[in-house]
Amino acid sequence: MADAKQLQYTREHEWVLVDGSVATVGITAYAAEKLGDIVFVDLPQAGSTVAEGKVVGEIESTKSVGELFAPVNGTVVASNEAVVASPELVNSDPFGEGWLIKVEFTELPELLSFDEYSALTGE
């Protein structure tokens, strides 16, 4: 499980863990809690090109449907098939086994720190 304080965040409630030129992306515990019980996840396939701020997937819960936005420009190098098969992983371990995609990027945009994200959510 990633340490929430060492991650970066988007205003769309996604977390980003940077390792070299690859960004692992998931939704935050705050977003998972607001969505409720997640029952379906649709993710882009490896090899797909994604653009920062554009919709790349969908997360459906018993309450609503949410969109997954790409936090970076790049190419998807992995989608978490375990989450597709067991969407509840996003609720039970959003910062660990519930990761969604890994994207190889060339430039990292400005993202929020833990403190900035906490201020945004009031948590």
N, C-alpha and C positions, 0 to 999 in steps of 0.2 A: 504494500500500500504506500502510495506517495504521501509525503508530508505536505498537507494543505498550505502551510506557510512558505514552502519553497517552490510552489507552482506559480504560474502566471494565469491571468484570467481575462475573459472578454466580458463586455457588457451584456452579451446574450447568454450568460451563465454557463460558459464552458471553461474548463481548465486546460492548461497547456503545459506539458512537461517537455522541455527542450533537451535533446541529447545529440550534440553535434548538429547535423543538418536535418534531423528528424524531430518532428513535433508529435507527441502522443496527445490525443484530444479525448476528453470525456465531458460529461455534464457534471456540474457541481452537486454536492449533497443538498444545497438549498434548492436547486432546480428540481432534483429528483423528489424531494419532499413536497414541493409545490405541485408537481405533476401527479403525485399519488402512485398507485401500483402500476408499474410499467408492464404492458402486455405485448407490445410489438415494437421492434426496432428495424428500420430499413437503412442500410448503410451503403455507401458507394463501393464499387469493386476495386480491388488493387489494380493499379494502372490508370485509374481515372484521374483526370486533371481537375483540380478544384481552384476556385478563386475566392480570395478573402472577402468575407461578408455575404457570400452567396449560399443559398440552401444546398446542402449536399446529402441530407438524409431526413428521416422522420422518426419521431419517438411518440408512440401512442400509449396513453394510460387509460385507466378506467374513467378518468375525469375529462381528459382532453387529448388533443393531438398537438405536439410541439415540433418545431423544425430544428434541425441541426445545421448550424452555419459553419463554414470553413473559417478558421481564424487566420489562415495563411494562404498564400498562393503556392501551389505545388502539385505534386503527384502522390496519390494515395499508394503507400507501399504495403499497407495491411489494414484489413477490417477485422474487427473482433467477432469471429463467427460464433464464439461461445455466447455472446450477448444476443446475437440473432436467434440462437437456439433457446436461450434462457434469459429473456429480457429482464427478469427480476434481479439479475446481477447488478443492473444499474442502480437499483434501490438499495441492495444489500451491501455493495462495495463500490460506490461511484468513483473513488480515487484509486482503485486497485483493479480487481478482476472485471469491473464494469467499464473499463476504457472502451472507446468506440473506434477510432481510426488513428493510424499513424501516417503522417504526411511528410514527404521529403520536400523541403522548401529551400529557396535561394536567399530570401531576405525575411527577417522576422519583423513584423509590424510592432508598433508600440502596444503593449498589453498592460493590464492592470496588475499591480502587486496585490498580495494578500490583504494588506491594510486598505488599499483603495477599493478592492472588491467588497470587503467587509463594510466599508462606509456606504457603498452603493446599495447593499442589501439590508443594511441596518442590523446585521447579525454580528 
